[in-house]
């Protein structure tokens, strides 16, 4: 086989493997707002059915209104902070 074809095949296999890995390890993010308490409940739902649940600390009115526009990626970044706690 030609070396270029072998390298091309390896690149395709690595790309497919990486995509499958990201799908399996990157949970679906579900967020529910509690207007009266000014908190958000964040659920990470994994493909195997596992769900991890977190809740933000109480936010100021301005923070809460700002966070309402967060995307899934924003919430993933938020979970790298210490402004939340785990809910059982």
Gaussian input, Z-matrix of N, CA and C with variables (Angstrom, degrees):
# hf/3-21g

backbone

0 1
 N
 C     1     B1
 C     2     B2     1     A1
 N     3     B3     2     A2     1     D1
 C     4     B4     3     A3     2     D2
 C     5     B5     4     A4     3     D3
 N     6     B6     5     A5     4     D4
 C     7     B7     6     A6     5     D5
 C     8     B8     7     A7     6     D6
 N     9     B9     8     A8     7     D7
 C    10    B10     9     A9     8     D8
 C    11    B11    10    A10     9     D9
 N    12    B12    11    A11    10    D10
 C    13    B13    12    A12    11    D11
 C    14    B14    13    A13    12    D12
 N    15    B15    14    A14    13    D13
 C    16    B16    15    A15    14    D14
 C    17    B17    16    A16    15    D15
 N    18    B18    17    A17    16    D16
 C    19    B19    18    A18    17    D17
 C    20    B20    19    A19    18    D18
 N    21    B21    20    A20    19    D19
 C    22    B22    21    A21    20    D20
 C    23    B23    22    A22    21    D21
 N    24    B24    23    A23    22    D22
 C    25    B25    24    A24    23    D23
 C    26    B26    25    A25    24    D24
 N    27    B27    26    A26    25    D25
 C    28    B28    27    A27    26    D26
 C    29    B29    28    A28    27    D27
 N    30    B30    29    A29    28    D28
 C    31    B31    30    A30    29    D29
 C    32    B32    31    A31    30    D30
 N    33    B33    32    A32    31    D31
 C    34    B34    33    A33    32    D32
 C    35    B35    34    A34    33    D33
 N    36    B36    35    A35    34    D34
 C    37    B37    36    A36    35    D35
 C    38    B38    37    A37    36    D36
 N    39    B39    38    A38    37    D37
 C    40    B40    39    A39    38    D38
 C    41    B41    40    A40    39    D39
 N    42    B42    41    A41    40    D40
 C    43    B43    42    A42    41    D41
 C    44    B44    43    A43    42    D42
 N    45    B45    44    A44    43    D43
 C    46    B46    45    A45    44    D44
 C    47    B47    46    A46    45    D45
 N    48    B48    47    A47    46    D46
 C    49    B49    48    A48    47    D47
 C    50    B50    49    A49    48    D48
 N    51    B51    50    A50    49    D49
 C    52    B52    51    A51    50    D50
 C    53    B53    52    A52    51    D51
 N    54    B54    53    A53    52    D52
 C    55    B55    54    A54    53    D53
 C    56    B56    55    A55    54    D54
 N    57    B57    56    A56    55    D55
 C    58    B58    57    A57    56    D56
 C    59    B59    58    A58    57    D57
 N    60    B60    59    A59    58    D58
 C    61    B61    60    A60    59    D59
 C    62    B62    61    A61    60    D60
 N    63    B63    62    A62    61    D61
 C    64    B64    63    A63    62    D62
 C    65    B65    64    A64    63    D63
 N    66    B66    65    A65    64    D64
 C    67    B67    66    A66    65    D65
 C    68    B68    67    A67    66    D66
 N    69    B69    68    A68    67    D67
 C    70    B70    69    A69    68    D68
 C    71    B71    70    A70    69    D69
 N    72    B72    71    A71    70    D70
 C    73    B73    72    A72    71    D71
 C    74    B74    73    A73    72    D72
 N    75    B75    74    A74    73    D73
 C    76    B76    75    A75    74    D74
 C    77    B77    76    A76    75    D75
 N    78    B78    77    A77    76    D76
 C    79    B79    78    A78    77    D77
 C    80    B80    79    A79    78    D78
 N    81    B81    80    A80    79    D79
 C    82    B82    81    A81    80    D80
 C    83    B83    82    A82    81    D81
 N    84    B84    83    A83    82    D82
 C    85    B85    84    A84    83    D83
 C    86    B86    85    A85    84    D84
 N    87    B87    86    A86    85    D85
 C    88    B88    87    A87    86    D86
 C    89    B89    88    A88    87    D87
 N    90    B90    89    A89    88    D88
 C    91    B91    90    A90    89    D89
 C    92    B92    91    A91    90    D90
 N    93    B93    92    A92    91    D91
 C    94    B94    93    A93    92    D92
 C    95    B95    94    A94    93    D93
 N    96    B96    95    A95    94    D94
 C    97    B97    96    A96    95    D95
 C    98    B98    97    A97    96    D96
 N    99    B99    98    A98    97    D97
 C   100   B100    99    A99    98    D98
 C   101   B101   100   A100    99    D99
 N   102   B102   101   A101   100   D100
 C   103   B103   102   A102   101   D101
 C   104   B104   103   A103   102   D102
 N   105   B105   104   A104   103   D103
 C   106   B106   105   A105   104   D104
 C   107   B107   106   A106   105   D105
 N   108   B108   107   A107   106   D106
 C   109   B109   108   A108   107   D107
 C   110   B110   109   A109   108   D108
 N   111   B111   110   A110   109   D109
 C   112   B112   111   A111   110   D110
 C   113   B113   112   A112   111   D111
 N   114   B114   113   A113   112   D112
 C   115   B115   114   A114   113   D113
 C   116   B116   115   A115   114   D114
 N   117   B117   116   A116   115   D115
 C   118   B118   117   A117   116   D116
 C   119   B119   118   A118   117   D117
 N   120   B120   119   A119   118   D118
 C   121   B121   120   A120   119   D119
 C   122   B122   121   A121   120   D120
 N   123   B123   122   A122   121   D121
 C   124   B124   123   A123   122   D122
 C   125   B125   124   A124   123   D123
 N   126   B126   125   A125   124   D124
 C   127   B127   126   A126   125   D125
 C   128   B128   127   A127   126   D126
 N   129   B129   128   A128   127   D127
 C   130   B130   129   A129   128   D128
 C   131   B131   130   A130   129   D129
 N   132   B132   131   A131   130   D130
 C   133   B133   132   A132   131   D131
 C   134   B134   133   A133   132   D132
 N   135   B135   134   A134   133   D133
 C   136   B136   135   A135   134   D134
 C   137   B137   136   A136   135   D135
 N   138   B138   137   A137   136   D136
 C   139   B139   138   A138   137   D137
 C   140   B140   139   A139   138   D138
 N   141   B141   140   A140   139   D139
 C   142   B142   141   A141   140   D140
 C   143   B143   142   A142   141   D141
 N   144   B144   143   A143   142   D142
 C   145   B145   144   A144   143   D143
 C   146   B146   145   A145   144   D144
 N   147   B147   146   A146   145   D145
 C   148   B148   147   A147   146   D146
 C   149   B149   148   A148   147   D147
 N   150   B150   149   A149   148   D148
 C   151   B151   150   A150   149   D149
 C   152   B152   151   A151   150   D150
 N   153   B153   152   A152   151   D151
 C   154   B154   153   A153   152   D152
 C   155   B155   154   A154   153   D153
 N   156   B156   155   A155   154   D154
 C   157   B157   156   A156   155   D155
 C   158   B158   157   A157   156   D156
 N   159   B159   158   A158   157   D157
 C   160   B160   159   A159   158   D158
 C   161   B161   160   A160   159   D159
 N   162   B162   161   A161   160   D160
 C   163   B163   162   A162   161   D161
 C   164   B164   163   A163   162   D162
 N   165   B165   164   A164   163   D163
 C   166   B166   165   A165   164   D164
 C   167   B167   166   A166   165   D165
 N   168   B168   167   A167   166   D166
 C   169   B169   168   A168   167   D167
 C   170   B170   169   A169   168   D168
 N   171   B171   170   A170   169   D169
 C   172   B172   171   A171   170   D170
 C   173   B173   172   A172   171   D171
 N   174   B174   173   A173   172   D172
 C   175   B175   174   A174   173   D173
 C   176   B176   175   A175   174   D174
 N   177   B177   176   A176   175   D175
 C   178   B178   177   A177   176   D176
 C   179   B179   178   A178   177   D177
 N   180   B180   179   A179   178   D178
 C   181   B181   180   A180   179   D179
 C   182   B182   181   A181   180   D180
 N   183   B183   182   A182   181   D181
 C   184   B184   183   A183   182   D182
 C   185   B185   184   A184   183   D183
 N   186   B186   185   A185   184   D184
 C   187   B187   186   A186   185   D185
 C   188   B188   187   A187   186   D186
 N   189   B189   188   A188   187   D187
 C   190   B190   189   A189   188   D188
 C   191   B191   190   A190   189   D189
 N   192   B192   191   A191   190   D190
 C   193   B193   192   A192   191   D191
 C   194   B194   193   A193   192   D192
 N   195   B195   194   A194   193   D193
 C   196   B196   195   A195   194   D194
 C   197   B197   196   A196   195   D195
 N   198   B198   197   A197   196   D196
 C   199   B199   198   A198   197   D197
 C   200   B200   199   A199   198   D198
 N   201   B201   200   A200   199   D199
 C   202   B202   201   A201   200   D200
 C   203   B203   202   A202   201   D201
 N   204   B204   203   A203   202   D202
 C   205   B205   204   A204   203   D203
 C   206   B206   205   A205   204   D204
 N   207   B207   206   A206   205   D205
 C   208   B208   207   A207   206   D206
 C   209   B209   208   A208   207   D207
 N   210   B210   209   A209   208   D208
 C   211   B211   210   A210   209   D209
 C   212   B212   211   A211   210   D210
 N   213   B213   212   A212   211   D211
 C   214   B214   213   A213   212   D212
 C   215   B215   214   A214   213   D213
 N   216   B216   215   A215   214   D214
 C   217   B217   216   A216   215   D215
 C   218   B218   217   A217   216   D216
 N   219   B219   218   A218   217   D217
 C   220   B220   219   A219   218   D218
 C   221   B221   220   A220   219   D219
 N   222   B222   221   A221   220   D220
 C   223   B223   222   A222   221   D221
 C   224   B224   223   A223   222   D222
 N   225   B225   224   A224   223   D223
 C   226   B226   225   A225   224   D224
 C   227   B227   226   A226   225   D225
 N   228   B228   227   A227   226   D226
 C   229   B229   228   A228   227   D227
 C   230   B230   229   A229   228   D228
 N   231   B231   230   A230   229   D229
 C   232   B232   231   A231   230   D230
 C   233   B233   232   A232   231   D231
 N   234   B234   233   A233   232   D232
 C   235   B235   234   A234   233   D233
 C   236   B236   235   A235   234   D234
 N   237   B237   236   A236   235   D235
 C   238   B238   237   A237   236   D236
 C   239   B239   238   A238   237   D237
 N   240   B240   239   A239   238   D238
 C   241   B241   240   A240   239   D239
 C   242   B242   241   A241   240   D240
 N   243   B243   242   A242   241   D241
 C   244   B244   243   A243   242   D242
 C   245   B245   244   A244   243   D243
 N   246   B246   245   A245   244   D244
 C   247   B247   246   A246   245   D245
 C   248   B248   247   A247   246   D246
 N   249   B249   248   A248   247   D247
 C   250   B250   249   A249   248   D248
 C   251   B251   250   A250   249   D249
 N   252   B252   251   A251   250   D250
 C   253   B253   252   A252   251   D251
 C   254   B254   253   A253   252   D252
 N   255   B255   254   A254   253   D253
 C   256   B256   255   A255   254   D254
 C   257   B257   256   A256   255   D255
 N   258   B258   257   A257   256   D256
 C   259   B259   258   A258   257   D257
 C   260   B260   259   A259   258   D258
 N   261   B261   260   A260   259   D259
 C   262   B262   261   A261   260   D260
 C   263   B263   262   A262   261   D261

   B1=1.4519
   B2=1.5319
   B3=1.2481
   B4=1.4571
   B5=1.5224
   B6=1.3178
   B7=1.4668
   B8=1.5246
   B9=1.3244
   B10=1.4655
   B11=1.5228
   B12=1.3328
   B13=1.4673
   B14=1.5262
   B15=1.3143
   B16=1.4616
   B17=1.5274
   B18=1.3267
   B19=1.4677
   B20=1.5289
   B21=1.3139
   B22=1.4705
   B23=1.5313
   B24=1.3254
   B25=1.4616
   B26=1.5233
   B27=1.3319
   B28=1.4640
   B29=1.5302
   B30=1.3334
   B31=1.4684
   B32=1.5268
   B33=1.3125
   B34=1.4705
   B35=1.5296
   B36=1.3275
   B37=1.4687
   B38=1.5247
   B39=1.3293
   B40=1.4640
   B41=1.5233
   B42=1.3140
   B43=1.4574
   B44=1.5218
   B45=1.3191
   B46=1.4668
   B47=1.5226
   B48=1.3170
   B49=1.4616
   B50=1.5266
   B51=1.3317
   B52=1.4623
   B53=1.5233
   B54=1.3272
   B55=1.4657
   B56=1.5237
   B57=1.3207
   B58=1.4697
   B59=1.5255
   B60=1.3296
   B61=1.4597
   B62=1.5267
   B63=1.3282
   B64=1.4615
   B65=1.5251
   B66=1.3213
   B67=1.4654
   B68=1.5287
   B69=1.3249
   B70=1.4598
   B71=1.5305
   B72=1.3256
   B73=1.4585
   B74=1.5185
   B75=1.3039
   B76=1.4590
   B77=1.5252
   B78=1.3157
   B79=1.4616
   B80=1.5262
   B81=1.3188
   B82=1.4659
   B83=1.5229
   B84=1.3175
   B85=1.4651
   B86=1.5246
   B87=1.3409
   B88=1.4584
   B89=1.5283
   B90=1.3205
   B91=1.4668
   B92=1.5201
   B93=1.3298
   B94=1.4571
   B95=1.5261
   B96=1.3247
   B97=1.4648
   B98=1.5218
   B99=1.3379
   B100=1.4590
   B101=1.5279
   B102=1.3269
   B103=1.4666
   B104=1.5269
   B105=1.3254
   B106=1.4664
   B107=1.5362
   B108=1.3312
   B109=1.4702
   B110=1.5260
   B111=1.3355
   B112=1.4622
   B113=1.5255
   B114=1.3398
   B115=1.4542
   B116=1.5241
   B117=1.3239
   B118=1.4595
   B119=1.5149
   B120=1.3230
   B121=1.4538
   B122=1.5170
   B123=1.3141
   B124=1.4611
   B125=1.5250
   B126=1.3241
   B127=1.4630
   B128=1.5228
   B129=1.3326
   B130=1.4615
   B131=1.5135
   B132=1.3235
   B133=1.4578
   B134=1.5255
   B135=1.3433
   B136=1.4532
   B137=1.5238
   B138=1.3413
   B139=1.4735
   B140=1.5308
   B141=1.3464
   B142=1.4720
   B143=1.5288
   B144=1.3504
   B145=1.4608
   B146=1.5195
   B147=1.3118
   B148=1.4577
   B149=1.5270
   B150=1.3255
   B151=1.4617
   B152=1.5252
   B153=1.3236
   B154=1.4658
   B155=1.5197
   B156=1.3330
   B157=1.4619
   B158=1.5256
   B159=1.3307
   B160=1.4602
   B161=1.5177
   B162=1.3290
   B163=1.4631
   B164=1.5221
   B165=1.3240
   B166=1.4554
   B167=1.5220
   B168=1.3120
   B169=1.4588
   B170=1.5246
   B171=1.3315
   B172=1.4735
   B173=1.5230
   B174=1.3281
   B175=1.4601
   B176=1.5234
   B177=1.3166
   B178=1.4634
   B179=1.5269
   B180=1.3014
   B181=1.4599
   B182=1.5328
   B183=1.3296
   B184=1.4644
   B185=1.5287
   B186=1.3453
   B187=1.4676
   B188=1.5303
   B189=1.3437
   B190=1.4563
   B191=1.5242
   B192=1.3156
   B193=1.4694
   B194=1.5197
   B195=1.3184
   B196=1.4561
   B197=1.5280
   B198=1.3270
   B199=1.4638
   B200=1.5210
   B201=1.3296
   B202=1.4640
   B203=1.5242
   B204=1.3236
   B205=1.4551
   B206=1.5288
   B207=1.3234
   B208=1.4671
   B209=1.5217
   B210=1.3245
   B211=1.4647
   B212=1.5287
   B213=1.3257
   B214=1.4709
   B215=1.5201
   B216=1.3214
   B217=1.4712
   B218=1.5195
   B219=1.3280
   B220=1.4662
   B221=1.5245
   B222=1.3379
   B223=1.4702
   B224=1.5189
   B225=1.3377
   B226=1.4699
   B227=1.5259
   B228=1.3100
   B229=1.4632
   B230=1.5339
   B231=1.3310
   B232=1.4685
   B233=1.5290
   B234=1.3358
   B235=1.4595
   B236=1.5283
   B237=1.3064
   B238=1.4609
   B239=1.5273
   B240=1.3310
   B241=1.4631
   B242=1.5245
   B243=1.3163
   B244=1.4674
   B245=1.5313
   B246=1.3168
   B247=1.4688
   B248=1.5322
   B249=1.3113
   B250=1.4635
   B251=1.5225
   B252=1.3277
   B253=1.4573
   B254=1.5262
   B255=1.3276
   B256=1.4676
   B257=1.5208
   B258=1.3233
   B259=1.4637
   B260=1.5243
   B261=1.3212
   B262=1.4722
   B263=1.4827
   A1=109.40
   A2=115.62
   A3=121.21
   A4=109.29
   A5=117.52
   A6=122.73
   A7=112.14
   A8=116.95
   A9=120.40
   A10=111.23
   A11=116.97
   A12=120.31
   A13=111.36
   A14=116.51
   A15=120.67
   A16=109.80
   A17=116.38
   A18=119.85
   A19=111.31
   A20=117.16
   A21=121.87
   A22=109.88
   A23=117.14
   A24=122.19
   A25=110.71
   A26=116.87
   A27=121.14
   A28=110.42
   A29=117.64
   A30=121.10
   A31=111.30
   A32=117.67
   A33=121.49
   A34=109.67
   A35=117.48
   A36=120.88
   A37=111.26
   A38=117.10
   A39=120.53
   A40=111.21
   A41=117.64
   A42=121.71
   A43=110.73
   A44=117.07
   A45=121.36
   A46=110.05
   A47=117.46
   A48=121.94
   A49=110.68
   A50=117.26
   A51=120.94
   A52=111.10
   A53=117.46
   A54=120.45
   A55=110.90
   A56=117.55
   A57=120.98
   A58=110.99
   A59=117.46
   A60=121.46
   A61=110.50
   A62=117.28
   A63=120.67
   A64=111.82
   A65=117.03
   A66=120.72
   A67=110.21
   A68=117.32
   A69=121.32
   A70=112.58
   A71=118.70
   A72=120.31
   A73=113.37
   A74=117.75
   A75=121.52
   A76=108.46
   A77=117.66
   A78=119.61
   A79=112.64
   A80=114.08
   A81=120.33
   A82=106.92
   A83=117.35
   A84=122.26
   A85=108.81
   A86=115.92
   A87=121.90
   A88=107.40
   A89=117.04
   A90=120.87
   A91=109.82
   A92=115.25
   A93=121.11
   A94=108.62
   A95=115.39
   A96=120.96
   A97=110.91
   A98=115.95
   A99=121.96
   A100=105.67
   A101=115.92
   A102=121.95
   A103=112.34
   A104=117.74
   A105=120.36
   A106=112.29
   A107=117.50
   A108=120.46
   A109=112.28
   A110=116.75
   A111=123.39
   A112=111.78
   A113=114.76
   A114=121.71
   A115=108.68
   A116=115.20
   A117=121.91
   A118=108.04
   A119=116.11
   A120=121.62
   A121=106.41
   A122=115.76
   A123=122.68
   A124=107.89
   A125=116.49
   A126=120.89
   A127=108.76
   A128=115.58
   A129=122.31
   A130=106.68
   A131=116.67
   A132=121.11
   A133=108.75
   A134=115.93
   A135=122.22
   A136=110.42
   A137=117.37
   A138=120.80
   A139=113.66
   A140=118.25
   A141=119.88
   A142=112.45
   A143=117.34
   A144=121.09
   A145=114.00
   A146=118.14
   A147=121.81
   A148=110.02
   A149=116.19
   A150=121.08
   A151=108.51
   A152=116.28
   A153=122.02
   A154=106.89
   A155=116.04
   A156=121.15
   A157=110.10
   A158=114.90
   A159=122.09
   A160=109.09
   A161=116.11
   A162=120.50
   A163=108.56
   A164=115.65
   A165=119.58
   A166=109.31
   A167=115.81
   A168=119.62
   A169=106.62
   A170=116.77
   A171=119.92
   A172=109.21
   A173=115.01
   A174=121.53
   A175=110.52
   A176=115.51
   A177=118.83
   A178=107.55
   A179=116.20
   A180=120.43
   A181=110.72
   A182=116.09
   A183=120.70
   A184=111.72
   A185=116.61
   A186=120.69
   A187=110.62
   A188=115.23
   A189=119.97
   A190=110.68
   A191=116.70
   A192=120.28
   A193=111.36
   A194=117.23
   A195=121.22
   A196=111.44
   A197=116.83
   A198=121.97
   A199=112.76
   A200=117.97
   A201=120.65
   A202=112.37
   A203=117.42
   A204=121.57
   A205=112.83
   A206=117.12
   A207=121.00
   A208=111.99
   A209=114.84
   A210=121.82
   A211=107.90
   A212=117.16
   A213=120.96
   A214=110.81
   A215=116.66
   A216=119.58
   A217=111.18
   A218=117.88
   A219=120.59
   A220=110.57
   A221=116.69
   A222=119.95
   A223=110.79
   A224=118.15
   A225=120.21
   A226=109.83
   A227=116.79
   A228=120.79
   A229=110.53
   A230=116.38
   A231=120.71
   A232=110.64
   A233=117.02
   A234=120.66
   A235=112.41
   A236=117.66
   A237=120.91
   A238=110.97
   A239=117.08
   A240=121.87
   A241=108.77
   A242=117.00
   A243=121.07
   A244=111.05
   A245=116.65
   A246=121.63
   A247=112.73
   A248=116.53
   A249=120.63
   A250=108.64
   A251=115.77
   A252=120.44
   A253=108.33
   A254=114.97
   A255=120.78
   A256=109.21
   A257=115.77
   A258=122.40
   A259=107.12
   A260=117.11
   A261=120.57
   A262=112.07
   D1=147.13
   D2=178.69
   D3=-71.38
   D4=140.65
   D5=-176.21
   D6=-57.82
   D7=-39.13
   D8=179.91
   D9=-62.60
   D10=-39.20
   D11=178.66
   D12=-66.57
   D13=-38.55
   D14=178.67
   D15=-64.30
   D16=-46.04
   D17=178.47
   D18=-63.03
   D19=-39.17
   D20=177.90
   D21=-61.75
   D22=-45.14
   D23=178.96
   D24=-61.28
   D25=-43.60
   D26=179.58
   D27=-63.07
   D28=-42.42
   D29=178.94
   D30=-61.97
   D31=-42.09
   D32=179.08
   D33=-63.63
   D34=-45.03
   D35=179.77
   D36=-62.26
   D37=-41.65
   D38=179.07
   D39=-65.37
   D40=-39.62
   D41=179.11
   D42=-63.47
   D43=-45.58
   D44=179.52
   D45=-64.20
   D46=-43.65
   D47=179.60
   D48=-62.31
   D49=-43.16
   D50=179.45
   D51=-63.93
   D52=-43.16
   D53=179.19
   D54=-62.30
   D55=-43.93
   D56=177.84
   D57=-62.80
   D58=-41.12
   D59=178.21
   D60=-61.18
   D61=-45.71
   D62=-179.58
   D63=-63.87
   D64=-38.55
   D65=178.18
   D66=-63.78
   D67=-41.87
   D68=-176.42
   D69=-76.02
   D70=-29.58
   D71=-175.91
   D72=-102.58
   D73=-12.26
   D74=-178.28
   D75=-98.29
   D76=102.58
   D77=-175.18
   D78=-71.47
   D79=156.35
   D80=171.11
   D81=-72.35
   D82=135.56
   D83=-179.20
   D84=-102.80
   D85=123.46
   D86=176.39
   D87=-120.13
   D88=128.53
   D89=-175.52
   D90=-127.28
   D91=134.67
   D92=177.02
   D93=-127.21
   D94=130.83
   D95=-179.18
   D96=-91.27
   D97=142.05
   D98=171.37
   D99=-113.89
   D100=99.27
   D101=-175.28
   D102=-60.11
   D103=-44.62
   D104=-174.75
   D105=-68.07
   D106=-35.45
   D107=-179.96
   D108=-93.80
   D109=-8.09
   D110=-177.30
   D111=53.70
   D112=50.03
   D113=175.74
   D114=-131.16
   D115=164.66
   D116=174.01
   D117=-124.30
   D118=140.20
   D119=172.30
   D120=-103.30
   D121=124.84
   D122=-176.30
   D123=-113.37
   D124=124.89
   D125=177.47
   D126=-114.76
   D127=129.46
   D128=172.75
   D129=-100.81
   D130=113.03
   D131=-178.48
   D132=-107.25
   D133=116.62
   D134=-178.64
   D135=-90.65
   D136=156.08
   D137=-178.70
   D138=-57.94
   D139=-26.67
   D140=-179.75
   D141=-81.41
   D142=2.04
   D143=178.01
   D144=99.04
   D145=-10.65
   D146=178.32
   D147=-65.99
   D148=136.07
   D149=177.66
   D150=-127.57
   D151=125.83
   D152=174.25
   D153=-108.91
   D154=134.58
   D155=-173.38
   D156=-120.25
   D157=131.96
   D158=-179.76
   D159=-130.11
   D160=156.24
   D161=175.70
   D162=-133.07
   D163=137.68
   D164=178.43
   D165=-71.02
   D166=154.44
   D167=168.41
   D168=-66.51
   D169=161.15
   D170=179.69
   D171=-59.99
   D172=131.33
   D173=-177.44
   D174=-102.64
   D175=157.41
   D176=171.97
   D177=-69.73
   D178=164.76
   D179=179.99
   D180=-57.81
   D181=-43.59
   D182=-179.41
   D183=-65.66
   D184=-43.77
   D185=178.15
   D186=-61.27
   D187=-44.91
   D188=-178.56
   D189=-59.86
   D190=-46.91
   D191=-179.60
   D192=-63.27
   D193=-35.82
   D194=178.12
   D195=-68.04
   D196=-44.06
   D197=-177.37
   D198=-68.37
   D199=-20.06
   D200=179.81
   D201=-61.61
   D202=-19.75
   D203=-178.42
   D204=-97.67
   D205=8.16
   D206=-178.56
   D207=-64.02
   D208=145.21
   D209=172.77
   D210=-93.77
   D211=175.23
   D212=176.23
   D213=-58.28
   D214=-40.98
   D215=179.07
   D216=-66.07
   D217=-36.09
   D218=176.00
   D219=-61.46
   D220=-42.31
   D221=179.77
   D222=-68.08
   D223=-35.83
   D224=175.92
   D225=-60.98
   D226=-42.48
   D227=177.40
   D228=-66.25
   D229=-39.33
   D230=178.55
   D231=-58.74
   D232=-39.45
   D233=-178.01
   D234=-69.84
   D235=-6.45
   D236=174.65
   D237=-86.95
   D238=-5.67
   D239=177.89
   D240=-93.07
   D241=-172.03
   D242=176.49
   D243=-118.82
   D244=30.69
   D245=-178.11
   D246=-96.92
   D247=30.47
   D248=-179.04
   D249=-151.40
   D250=172.57
   D251=173.93
   D252=-138.87
   D253=157.12
   D254=-178.79
   D255=-81.59
   D256=138.79
   D257=178.32
   D258=-110.81
   D259=134.27
   D260=179.24
   D261=-84.13

